[in-house]
């Protein structure tokens, strides 16, 4: 059974997990509902730097550590529809971005 862990990132880089649409959320409200429950936050704006759109979905992302190395885990972040369908390369996350680590 999966478990989840809240992580906070400050100005790290992240990119979308290509092909993650097959991974179904464990709640009827989708990944964004799980993100809200696990982080204790309400969705606001997209987690990617430079984007001011509403965070509408919980998107699967990969994150780089402080030294720029990919963290070999999948996280859920509150992001907008547009960024969820783009960002194939690493792009900055906003300061104090809450993500949910998926632990298999």
Biopython code that builds the backbone (N, CA, C, O; Angstrom):
import numpy as np
from Bio.PDB.StructureBuilder import StructureBuilder

atoms = [
    (1, "UNK", "N", (0.832, -1.179, 0.000)),
    (1, "UNK", "CA", (0.000, 0.000, 0.000)),
    (1, "UNK", "C", (0.881, 1.248, 0.000)),
    (1, "UNK", "O", (1.899, 1.308, 0.690)),
    (2, "UNK", "N", (0.476, 2.223, -0.773)),
    (2, "UNK", "CA", (1.233, 3.468, -0.864)),
    (2, "UNK", "C", (1.081, 4.305, 0.387)),
    (2, "UNK", "O", (0.070, 4.245, 1.087)),
    (3, "UNK", "N", (2.113, 5.087, 0.648)),
    (3, "UNK", "CA", (2.026, 6.094, 1.691)),
    (3, "UNK", "C", (2.572, 7.394, 1.113)),
    (3, "UNK", "O", (3.115, 7.418, 0.009)),
    (4, "UNK", "N", (2.419, 8.468, 1.870)),
    (4, "UNK", "CA", (2.755, 9.792, 1.362)),
    (4, "UNK", "C", (3.475, 10.584, 2.436)),
    (4, "UNK", "O", (3.239, 10.396, 3.629)),
    (5, "UNK", "N", (4.361, 11.478, 1.996)),
    (5, "UNK", "CA", (5.140, 12.275, 2.927)),
    (5, "UNK", "C", (5.278, 13.691, 2.380)),
    (5, "UNK", "O", (5.656, 13.883, 1.224)),
    (6, "UNK", "N", (4.975, 14.669, 3.206)),
    (6, "UNK", "CA", (5.092, 16.076, 2.819)),
    (6, "UNK", "C", (6.562, 16.486, 2.788)),
    (6, "UNK", "O", (7.335, 16.145, 3.683)),
    (7, "UNK", "N", (6.930, 17.219, 1.747)),
    (7, "UNK", "CA", (8.278, 17.769, 1.598)),
    (7, "UNK", "C", (8.138, 19.238, 1.208)),
    (7, "UNK", "O", (7.237, 19.598, 0.451)),
    (8, "UNK", "N", (9.016, 20.075, 1.716)),
    (8, "UNK", "CA", (9.038, 21.496, 1.357)),
    (8, "UNK", "C", (10.303, 21.773, 0.555)),
    (8, "UNK", "O", (11.400, 21.377, 0.949)),
    (9, "UNK", "N", (10.140, 22.460, -0.577)),
    (9, "UNK", "CA", (11.265, 22.818, -1.435)),
    (9, "UNK", "C", (11.350, 24.333, -1.569)),
    (9, "UNK", "O", (10.330, 25.007, -1.720)),
    (10, "UNK", "N", (12.556, 24.861, -1.514)),
    (10, "UNK", "CA", (12.801, 26.291, -1.678)),
    (10, "UNK", "C", (13.625, 26.529, -2.928)),
    (10, "UNK", "O", (14.832, 26.290, -2.950)),
    (11, "UNK", "N", (12.965, 26.997, -3.955)),
    (11, "UNK", "CA", (13.625, 27.367, -5.212)),
    (11, "UNK", "C", (14.369, 26.202, -5.868)),
    (11, "UNK", "O", (15.378, 26.422, -6.537)),
    (12, "UNK", "N", (13.900, 24.992, -5.692)),
    (12, "UNK", "CA", (14.460, 23.839, -6.388)),
    (12, "UNK", "C", (13.924, 23.829, -7.815)),
    (12, "UNK", "O", (13.016, 24.589, -8.152)),
    (13, "UNK", "N", (14.487, 22.969, -8.642)),
    (13, "UNK", "CA", (13.996, 22.795, -10.000)),
    (13, "UNK", "C", (13.221, 21.488, -10.089)),
    (13, "UNK", "O", (13.519, 20.519, -9.392)),
    (14, "UNK", "N", (12.218, 21.485, -10.963)),
    (14, "UNK", "CA", (11.386, 20.296, -11.145)),
    (14, "UNK", "C", (10.936, 20.206, -12.596)),
    (14, "UNK", "O", (11.004, 21.181, -13.345)),
    (15, "UNK", "N", (10.478, 19.024, -12.977)),
    (15, "UNK", "CA", (9.890, 18.829, -14.302)),
    (15, "UNK", "C", (8.782, 17.791, -14.178)),
    (15, "UNK", "O", (8.731, 17.021, -13.219)),
    (16, "UNK", "N", (7.903, 17.789, -15.163)),
    (16, "UNK", "CA", (6.798, 16.825, -15.169)),
    (16, "UNK", "C", (7.297, 15.410, -15.396)),
    (16, "UNK", "O", (8.308, 15.192, -16.063)),
    (17, "UNK", "N", (6.578, 14.457, -14.834)),
    (17, "UNK", "CA", (6.813, 13.039, -15.099)),
    (17, "UNK", "C", (5.994, 12.683, -16.343)),
    (17, "UNK", "O", (4.767, 12.614, -16.279)),
    (18, "UNK", "N", (6.650, 12.463, -17.439)),
    (18, "UNK", "CA", (5.963, 12.103, -18.675)),
    (18, "UNK", "C", (5.370, 10.702, -18.531)),
    (18, "UNK", "O", (6.050, 9.775, -18.092)),
    (19, "UNK", "N", (4.104, 10.558, -18.901)),
    (19, "UNK", "CA", (3.443, 9.259, -18.850)),
    (19, "UNK", "C", (2.776, 8.944, -17.526)),
    (19, "UNK", "O", (2.337, 7.814, -17.313)),
    (20, "UNK", "N", (2.690, 9.916, -16.635)),
    (20, "UNK", "CA", (2.120, 9.652, -15.311)),
    (20, "UNK", "C", (0.593, 9.667, -15.291)),
    (20, "UNK", "O", (-0.004, 9.368, -14.257)),
    (21, "UNK", "N", (-0.050, 10.005, -16.404)),
    (21, "UNK", "CA", (-1.517, 10.088, -16.422)),
    (21, "UNK", "C", (-2.177, 8.740, -16.139)),
    (21, "UNK", "O", (-3.354, 8.694, -15.781)),
    (22, "UNK", "N", (-1.441, 7.657, -16.293)),
    (22, "UNK", "CA", (-1.989, 6.319, -16.004)),
    (22, "UNK", "C", (-2.088, 6.061, -14.498)),
    (22, "UNK", "O", (-2.820, 5.171, -14.063)),
    (23, "UNK", "N", (-1.357, 6.832, -13.716)),
    (23, "UNK", "CA", (-1.337, 6.665, -12.261)),
    (23, "UNK", "C", (-2.568, 7.344, -11.671)),
    (23, "UNK", "O", (-2.648, 8.572, -11.641)),
    (24, "UNK", "N", (-3.511, 6.562, -11.212)),
    (24, "UNK", "CA", (-4.778, 7.081, -10.695)),
    (24, "UNK", "C", (-4.666, 7.462, -9.226)),
    (24, "UNK", "O", (-4.034, 6.771, -8.427)),
    (25, "UNK", "N", (-5.297, 8.580, -8.898)),
    (25, "UNK", "CA", (-5.304, 9.063, -7.516)),
    (25, "UNK", "C", (-6.128, 8.141, -6.626)),
    (25, "UNK", "O", (-7.100, 7.541, -7.086)),
    (26, "UNK", "N", (-5.751, 8.023, -5.365)),
    (26, "UNK", "CA", (-6.476, 7.162, -4.438)),
    (26, "UNK", "C", (-7.754, 7.797, -3.900)),
    (26, "UNK", "O", (-8.468, 7.170, -3.117)),
    (27, "UNK", "N", (-8.058, 9.041, -4.311)),
    (27, "UNK", "CA", (-9.270, 9.716, -3.849)),
    (27, "UNK", "C", (-10.110, 10.136, -5.040)),
    (27, "UNK", "O", (-9.585, 10.318, -6.138)),
    (28, "UNK", "N", (-11.411, 10.291, -4.832)),
    (28, "UNK", "CA", (-12.302, 10.741, -5.907)),
    (28, "UNK", "C", (-11.995, 12.163, -6.345)),
    (28, "UNK", "O", (-12.278, 12.533, -7.485)),
    (29, "UNK", "N", (-11.421, 12.964, -5.458)),
    (29, "UNK", "CA", (-11.081, 14.345, -5.773)),
    (29, "UNK", "C", (-9.768, 14.493, -6.515)),
    (29, "UNK", "O", (-9.335, 15.609, -6.799)),
    (30, "UNK", "N", (-9.137, 13.382, -6.830)),
    (30, "UNK", "CA", (-7.903, 13.412, -7.596)),
    (30, "UNK", "C", (-6.679, 13.745, -6.762)),
    (30, "UNK", "O", (-6.738, 13.829, -5.536)),
    (31, "UNK", "N", (-5.569, 13.933, -7.465)),
    (31, "UNK", "CA", (-4.290, 14.187, -6.815)),
    (31, "UNK", "C", (-4.271, 15.515, -6.082)),
    (31, "UNK", "O", (-3.572, 15.650, -5.078)),
    (32, "UNK", "N", (-5.031, 16.511, -6.564)),
    (32, "UNK", "CA", (-5.038, 17.810, -5.885)),
    (32, "UNK", "C", (-5.683, 17.686, -4.508)),
    (32, "UNK", "O", (-5.253, 18.345, -3.562)),
    (33, "UNK", "N", (-6.705, 16.851, -4.389)),
    (33, "UNK", "CA", (-7.326, 16.626, -3.080)),
    (33, "UNK", "C", (-6.342, 15.929, -2.137)),
    (33, "UNK", "O", (-6.249, 16.286, -0.963)),
    (34, "UNK", "N", (-5.619, 14.949, -2.643)),
    (34, "UNK", "CA", (-4.606, 14.278, -1.832)),
    (34, "UNK", "C", (-3.528, 15.272, -1.410)),
    (34, "UNK", "O", (-3.091, 15.262, -0.259)),
    (35, "UNK", "N", (-3.096, 16.130, -2.334)),
    (35, "UNK", "CA", (-2.087, 17.145, -2.026)),
    (35, "UNK", "C", (-2.566, 18.048, -0.899)),
    (35, "UNK", "O", (-1.811, 18.324, 0.033)),
    (36, "UNK", "N", (-3.815, 18.513, -0.972)),
    (36, "UNK", "CA", (-4.360, 19.388, 0.073)),
    (36, "UNK", "C", (-4.403, 18.676, 1.429)),
    (36, "UNK", "O", (-4.040, 19.256, 2.452)),
    (37, "UNK", "N", (-4.842, 17.439, 1.428)),
    (37, "UNK", "CA", (-4.933, 16.674, 2.671)),
    (37, "UNK", "C", (-3.557, 16.438, 3.287)),
    (37, "UNK", "O", (-3.377, 16.624, 4.491)),
    (38, "UNK", "N", (-2.589, 16.031, 2.472)),
    (38, "UNK", "CA", (-1.268, 15.671, 2.987)),
    (38, "UNK", "C", (-0.412, 16.876, 3.363)),
    (38, "UNK", "O", (0.439, 16.774, 4.246)),
    (39, "UNK", "N", (-0.624, 18.015, 2.705)),
    (39, "UNK", "CA", (0.182, 19.203, 3.014)),
    (39, "UNK", "C", (-0.493, 20.110, 4.038)),
    (39, "UNK", "O", (0.173, 20.924, 4.678)),
    (40, "UNK", "N", (-1.806, 19.977, 4.197)),
    (40, "UNK", "CA", (-2.543, 20.871, 5.087)),
    (40, "UNK", "C", (-2.700, 22.265, 4.505)),
    (40, "UNK", "O", (-3.014, 23.209, 5.230)),
    (41, "UNK", "N", (-2.485, 22.402, 3.208)),
    (41, "UNK", "CA", (-2.594, 23.692, 2.523)),
    (41, "UNK", "C", (-3.780, 23.679, 1.559)),
    (41, "UNK", "O", (-4.291, 22.626, 1.178)),
    (42, "UNK", "N", (-4.193, 24.879, 1.182)),
    (42, "UNK", "CA", (-5.205, 25.037, 0.140)),
    (42, "UNK", "C", (-4.494, 25.438, -1.141)),
    (42, "UNK", "O", (-3.531, 26.204, -1.111)),
    (43, "UNK", "N", (-4.962, 24.928, -2.246)),
    (43, "UNK", "CA", (-4.327, 25.286, -3.522)),
    (43, "UNK", "C", (-4.520, 26.765, -3.805)),
    (43, "UNK", "O", (-5.562, 27.346, -3.503)),
    (44, "UNK", "N", (-3.514, 27.343, -4.377)),
    (44, "UNK", "CA", (-3.579, 28.748, -4.750)),
    (44, "UNK", "C", (-3.069, 28.886, -6.184)),
    (44, "UNK", "O", (-3.768, 28.536, -7.135)),
    (45, "UNK", "N", (-1.849, 29.397, -6.330)),
    (45, "UNK", "CA", (-1.288, 29.529, -7.674)),
    (45, "UNK", "C", (-0.338, 28.366, -7.947)),
    (45, "UNK", "O", (0.106, 27.667, -7.036)),
    (46, "UNK", "N", (-0.049, 28.188, -9.209)),
    (46, "UNK", "CA", (0.836, 27.125, -9.674)),
    (46, "UNK", "C", (2.186, 27.188, -8.954)),
    (46, "UNK", "O", (2.683, 28.271, -8.646)),
    (47, "UNK", "N", (2.761, 26.041, -8.694)),
    (47, "UNK", "CA", (4.030, 25.939, -7.962)),
    (47, "UNK", "C", (5.257, 26.295, -8.794)),
    (47, "UNK", "O", (6.337, 26.481, -8.234)),
    (48, "UNK", "N", (5.122, 26.396, -10.119)),
    (48, "UNK", "CA", (6.273, 26.710, -10.963)),
    (48, "UNK", "C", (6.547, 28.213, -10.996)),
    (48, "UNK", "O", (5.624, 29.021, -11.099)),
    (49, "UNK", "N", (7.825, 28.577, -10.908)),
    (49, "UNK", "CA", (8.243, 29.982, -10.974)),
    (49, "UNK", "C", (7.741, 30.636, -12.250)),
    (49, "UNK", "O", (7.753, 30.034, -13.324)),
    (50, "UNK", "N", (7.301, 31.873, -12.113)),
    (50, "UNK", "CA", (6.867, 32.628, -13.276)),
    (50, "UNK", "C", (5.439, 32.365, -13.703)),
    (50, "UNK", "O", (4.945, 33.030, -14.614)),
    (51, "UNK", "N", (4.761, 31.420, -13.079)),
    (51, "UNK", "CA", (3.376, 31.112, -13.442)),
    (51, "UNK", "C", (2.444, 31.666, -12.359)),
    (51, "UNK", "O", (2.641, 31.418, -11.170)),
    (52, "UNK", "N", (1.434, 32.414, -12.788)),
    (52, "UNK", "CA", (0.479, 32.990, -11.836)),
    (52, "UNK", "C", (-0.921, 32.402, -12.007)),
    (52, "UNK", "O", (-1.892, 32.922, -11.458)),
    (53, "UNK", "N", (-1.014, 31.321, -12.771)),
    (53, "UNK", "CA", (-2.306, 30.663, -12.974)),
    (53, "UNK", "C", (-2.724, 29.910, -11.712)),
    (53, "UNK", "O", (-1.888, 29.575, -10.871)),
    (54, "UNK", "N", (-4.025, 29.648, -11.590)),
    (54, "UNK", "CA", (-4.542, 28.874, -10.462)),
    (54, "UNK", "C", (-4.013, 27.448, -10.500)),
    (54, "UNK", "O", (-3.913, 26.846, -11.569)),
    (55, "UNK", "N", (-3.676, 26.911, -9.337)),
    (55, "UNK", "CA", (-3.269, 25.506, -9.222)),
    (55, "UNK", "C", (-4.541, 24.664, -9.257)),
    (55, "UNK", "O", (-5.319, 24.658, -8.303)),
    (56, "UNK", "N", (-4.743, 23.960, -10.354)),
    (56, "UNK", "CA", (-5.984, 23.208, -10.570)),
    (56, "UNK", "C", (-5.824, 21.710, -10.412)),
    (56, "UNK", "O", (-6.804, 20.996, -10.203)),
    (57, "UNK", "N", (-4.587, 21.227, -10.512)),
    (57, "UNK", "CA", (-4.356, 19.782, -10.462)),
    (57, "UNK", "C", (-3.156, 19.460, -9.579)),
    (57, "UNK", "O", (-2.309, 20.313, -9.312)),
    (58, "UNK", "N", (-3.110, 18.230, -9.142)),
    (58, "UNK", "CA", (-1.929, 17.710, -8.484)),
    (58, "UNK", "C", (-1.119, 16.983, -9.543)),
    (58, "UNK", "O", (-1.515, 15.913, -10.005)),
    (59, "UNK", "N", (-0.007, 17.547, -9.922)),
    (59, "UNK", "CA", (0.800, 16.982, -10.997)),
    (59, "UNK", "C", (1.983, 16.195, -10.479)),
    (59, "UNK", "O", (2.601, 16.568, -9.482)),
    (60, "UNK", "N", (2.299, 15.099, -11.161)),
    (60, "UNK", "CA", (3.478, 14.285, -10.839)),
    (60, "UNK", "C", (4.715, 15.010, -11.364)),
    (60, "UNK", "O", (4.776, 15.390, -12.533)),
    (61, "UNK", "N", (5.704, 15.198, -10.477)),
    (61, "UNK", "CA", (6.934, 15.885, -10.878)),
    (61, "UNK", "C", (8.163, 15.157, -10.342)),
    (61, "UNK", "O", (8.091, 14.410, -9.367)),
    (62, "UNK", "N", (9.286, 15.394, -11.004)),
    (62, "UNK", "CA", (10.606, 15.015, -10.513)),
    (62, "UNK", "C", (11.268, 16.299, -10.022)),
    (62, "UNK", "O", (11.070, 17.357, -10.618)),
    (63, "UNK", "N", (12.049, 16.224, -8.949)),
    (63, "UNK", "CA", (12.703, 17.394, -8.353)),
    (63, "UNK", "C", (14.209, 17.147, -8.293)),
    (63, "UNK", "O", (14.662, 16.021, -8.087)),
    (64, "UNK", "N", (14.972, 18.219, -8.477)),
    (64, "UNK", "CA", (16.423, 18.166, -8.286)),
    (64, "UNK", "C", (16.761, 18.593, -6.860)),
    (64, "UNK", "O", (16.072, 19.431, -6.278)),
    (65, "UNK", "N", (17.825, 18.013, -6.298)),
    (65, "UNK", "CA", (18.259, 18.391, -4.952)),
    (65, "UNK", "C", (19.041, 19.706, -4.993)),
    (65, "UNK", "O", (19.148, 20.335, -6.046)),
    (66, "UNK", "N", (19.586, 20.119, -3.846)),
    (66, "UNK", "CA", (20.317, 21.390, -3.741)),
    (66, "UNK", "C", (21.542, 21.462, -4.645)),
    (66, "UNK", "O", (21.968, 22.552, -5.028)),
    (67, "UNK", "N", (22.108, 20.310, -4.985)),
    (67, "UNK", "CA", (23.276, 20.280, -5.864)),
    (67, "UNK", "C", (22.900, 20.070, -7.334)),
    (67, "UNK", "O", (23.777, 19.899, -8.180)),
    (68, "UNK", "N", (21.609, 20.083, -7.636)),
    (68, "UNK", "CA", (21.157, 19.941, -9.014)),
    (68, "UNK", "C", (21.020, 18.509, -9.495)),
    (68, "UNK", "O", (20.792, 18.273, -10.682)),
    (69, "UNK", "N", (21.157, 17.541, -8.583)),
    (69, "UNK", "CA", (21.014, 16.129, -8.950)),
    (69, "UNK", "C", (19.552, 15.711, -8.832)),
    (69, "UNK", "O", (18.883, 16.097, -7.874)),
    (70, "UNK", "N", (19.044, 14.934, -9.781)),
    (70, "UNK", "CA", (17.660, 14.470, -9.686)),
    (70, "UNK", "C", (17.447, 13.598, -8.446)),
    (70, "UNK", "O", (18.243, 12.704, -8.158)),
    (71, "UNK", "N", (16.372, 13.871, -7.725)),
    (71, "UNK", "CA", (15.964, 13.031, -6.601)),
    (71, "UNK", "C", (15.167, 11.887, -7.210)),
    (71, "UNK", "O", (14.228, 12.133, -7.967)),
    (72, "UNK", "N", (15.509, 10.673, -6.907)),
    (72, "UNK", "CA", (14.890, 9.519, -7.563)),
    (72, "UNK", "C", (13.582, 9.125, -6.883)),
    (72, "UNK", "O", (13.399, 7.986, -6.454)),
    (73, "UNK", "N", (12.676, 10.103, -6.799)),
    (73, "UNK", "CA", (11.360, 9.912, -6.206)),
    (73, "UNK", "C", (10.360, 10.714, -7.017)),
    (73, "UNK", "O", (10.734, 11.641, -7.736)),
    (74, "UNK", "N", (9.093, 10.358, -6.902)),
    (74, "UNK", "CA", (8.033, 11.109, -7.572)),
    (74, "UNK", "C", (7.275, 11.902, -6.518)),
    (74, "UNK", "O", (6.962, 11.398, -5.439)),
    (75, "UNK", "N", (6.989, 13.153, -6.856)),
    (75, "UNK", "CA", (6.266, 14.053, -5.969)),
    (75, "UNK", "C", (5.002, 14.559, -6.662)),
    (75, "UNK", "O", (4.914, 14.576, -7.889)),
    (76, "UNK", "N", (4.031, 14.970, -5.853)),
    (76, "UNK", "CA", (2.829, 15.635, -6.351)),
    (76, "UNK", "C", (2.931, 17.098, -5.937)),
    (76, "UNK", "O", (3.183, 17.401, -4.771)),
    (77, "UNK", "N", (2.733, 18.005, -6.892)),
    (77, "UNK", "CA", (2.736, 19.440, -6.623)),
    (77, "UNK", "C", (1.437, 20.036, -7.136)),
    (77, "UNK", "O", (0.830, 19.511, -8.069)),
    (78, "UNK", "N", (1.017, 21.122, -6.532)),
    (78, "UNK", "CA", (-0.167, 21.855, -6.987)),
    (78, "UNK", "C", (0.252, 22.725, -8.163)),
    (78, "UNK", "O", (1.013, 23.679, -7.995)),
    (79, "UNK", "N", (-0.244, 22.399, -9.357)),
    (79, "UNK", "CA", (0.140, 23.146, -10.559)),
    (79, "UNK", "C", (-1.087, 23.406, -11.433)),
    (79, "UNK", "O", (-2.148, 22.817, -11.227)),
    (80, "UNK", "N", (-0.925, 24.287, -12.398)),
    (80, "UNK", "CA", (-2.022, 24.616, -13.316)),
    (80, "UNK", "C", (-2.078, 23.591, -14.455)),
    (80, "UNK", "O", (-1.141, 22.820, -14.659)),
    (81, "UNK", "N", (-3.183, 23.598, -15.184)),
    (81, "UNK", "CA", (-3.342, 22.670, -16.310)),
    (81, "UNK", "C", (-2.253, 22.866, -17.355)),
    (81, "UNK", "O", (-1.708, 21.898, -17.885)),
    (82, "UNK", "N", (-1.941, 24.123, -17.645)),
    (82, "UNK", "CA", (-0.949, 24.404, -18.688)),
    (82, "UNK", "C", (0.424, 23.838, -18.332)),
    (82, "UNK", "O", (1.057, 23.173, -19.152)),
    (83, "UNK", "N", (0.881, 24.103, -17.107)),
    (83, "UNK", "CA", (2.193, 23.590, -16.686)),
    (83, "UNK", "C", (2.178, 22.070, -16.549)),
    (83, "UNK", "O", (3.211, 21.422, -16.721)),
    (84, "UNK", "N", (1.028, 21.504, -16.243)),
    (84, "UNK", "CA", (0.923, 20.049, -16.137)),
    (84, "UNK", "C", (1.093, 19.379, -17.504)),
    (84, "UNK", "O", (1.446, 18.202, -17.583)),
    (85, "UNK", "N", (0.846, 20.117, -18.557)),
    (85, "UNK", "CA", (0.972, 19.574, -19.906)),
    (85, "UNK", "C", (2.202, 20.099, -20.632)),
    (85, "UNK", "O", (2.328, 19.946, -21.847)),
    (86, "UNK", "N", (3.107, 20.718, -19.884)),
    (86, "UNK", "CA", (4.365, 21.202, -20.460)),
    (86, "UNK", "C", (5.466, 20.910, -19.443)),
    (86, "UNK", "O", (5.367, 19.940, -18.691)),
    (87, "UNK", "N", (6.483, 21.710, -19.411)),
    (87, "UNK", "CA", (7.611, 21.560, -18.489)),
    (87, "UNK", "C", (8.324, 20.210, -18.632)),
    (87, "UNK", "O", (8.533, 19.515, -17.637)),
    (88, "UNK", "N", (8.701, 19.830, -19.870)),
    (88, "UNK", "CA", (9.441, 18.574, -20.042)),
    (88, "UNK", "C", (10.893, 18.684, -19.572)),
    (88, "UNK", "O", (11.565, 17.671, -19.381)),
    (89, "UNK", "N", (11.372, 19.917, -19.386)),
    (89, "UNK", "CA", (12.719, 20.162, -18.883)),
    (89, "UNK", "C", (12.602, 20.709, -17.467)),
    (89, "UNK", "O", (11.530, 21.152, -17.054)),
    (90, "UNK", "N", (13.692, 20.679, -16.735)),
    (90, "UNK", "CA", (13.676, 21.210, -15.370)),
    (90, "UNK", "C", (13.429, 22.708, -15.386)),
    (90, "UNK", "O", (13.983, 23.440, -16.205)),
    (91, "UNK", "N", (12.581, 23.149, -14.458)),
    (91, "UNK", "CA", (12.172, 24.540, -14.346)),
    (91, "UNK", "C", (12.034, 24.843, -12.860)),
    (91, "UNK", "O", (11.749, 23.930, -12.085)),
    (92, "UNK", "N", (12.220, 26.067, -12.442)),
    (92, "UNK", "CA", (12.211, 26.425, -11.034)),
    (92, "UNK", "C", (10.864, 26.273, -10.346)),
    (92, "UNK", "O", (9.814, 26.526, -10.937)),
    (93, "UNK", "N", (10.913, 25.854, -9.084)),
    (93, "UNK", "CA", (9.743, 25.860, -8.212)),
    (93, "UNK", "C", (9.808, 27.109, -7.340)),
    (93, "UNK", "O", (10.891, 27.617, -7.048)),
    (94, "UNK", "N", (8.653, 27.594, -6.933)),
    (94, "UNK", "CA", (8.597, 28.748, -6.055)),
    (94, "UNK", "C", (9.124, 28.403, -4.662)),
    (94, "UNK", "O", (9.138, 27.239, -4.261)),
    (95, "UNK", "N", (9.554, 29.424, -3.937)),
    (95, "UNK", "CA", (10.032, 29.258, -2.565)),
    (95, "UNK", "C", (8.917, 28.687, -1.697)),
    (95, "UNK", "O", (7.755, 29.065, -1.842)),
    (96, "UNK", "N", (9.275, 27.779, -0.799)),
    (96, "UNK", "CA", (8.346, 27.177, 0.155)),
    (96, "UNK", "C", (7.236, 26.371, -0.531)),
    (96, "UNK", "O", (6.085, 26.385, -0.095)),
    (97, "UNK", "N", (7.598, 25.671, -1.606)),
    (97, "UNK", "CA", (6.634, 24.836, -2.310)),
    (97, "UNK", "C", (6.451, 23.518, -1.561)),
    (97, "UNK", "O", (7.407, 22.784, -1.312)),
    (98, "UNK", "N", (5.206, 23.243, -1.214)),
    (98, "UNK", "CA", (4.879, 21.968, -0.554)),
    (98, "UNK", "C", (4.586, 20.920, -1.622)),
    (98, "UNK", "O", (3.790, 21.152, -2.532)),
    (99, "UNK", "N", (5.226, 19.783, -1.504)),
    (99, "UNK", "CA", (4.993, 18.655, -2.394)),
    (99, "UNK", "C", (4.716, 17.420, -1.548)),
    (99, "UNK", "O", (5.032, 17.374, -0.359)),
    (100, "UNK", "N", (4.129, 16.441, -2.178)),
    (100, "UNK", "CA", (3.849, 15.182, -1.508)),
    (100, "UNK", "C", (4.648, 14.093, -2.191)),
    (100, "UNK", "O", (4.468, 13.831, -3.380)),
    (101, "UNK", "N", (5.529, 13.463, -1.440)),
    (101, "UNK", "CA", (6.314, 12.342, -1.963)),
    (101, "UNK", "C", (5.429, 11.101, -1.992)),
    (101, "UNK", "O", (4.743, 10.797, -1.016)),
    (102, "UNK", "N", (5.448, 10.390, -3.111)),
    (102, "UNK", "CA", (4.734, 9.121, -3.227)),
    (102, "UNK", "C", (5.708, 8.024, -2.838)),
    (102, "UNK", "O", (6.758, 7.865, -3.462)),
    (103, "UNK", "N", (5.358, 7.269, -1.805)),
    (103, "UNK", "CA", (6.198, 6.187, -1.330)),
    (103, "UNK", "C", (5.505, 4.879, -1.672)),
    (103, "UNK", "O", (4.432, 4.578, -1.148)),
    (104, "UNK", "N", (6.123, 4.105, -2.555)),
    (104, "UNK", "CA", (5.538, 2.810, -2.965)),
    (104, "UNK", "C", (5.945, 1.710, -2.040)),
    (104, "UNK", "O", (5.547, 0.561, -2.234)),
]
sb = StructureBuilder()
sb.init_structure("model")
sb.init_model(0)
sb.init_chain("A")
sb.init_seg("    ")
for serial, (resi, resn, name, xyz) in enumerate(atoms, 1):
    if name == "N":
        sb.init_residue(resn, " ", resi, " ")
    sb.init_atom(name, np.array(xyz, "f"), 0.0, 1.0, " ", f" {name:<3s}", serial, name[0])
structure = sb.get_structure()
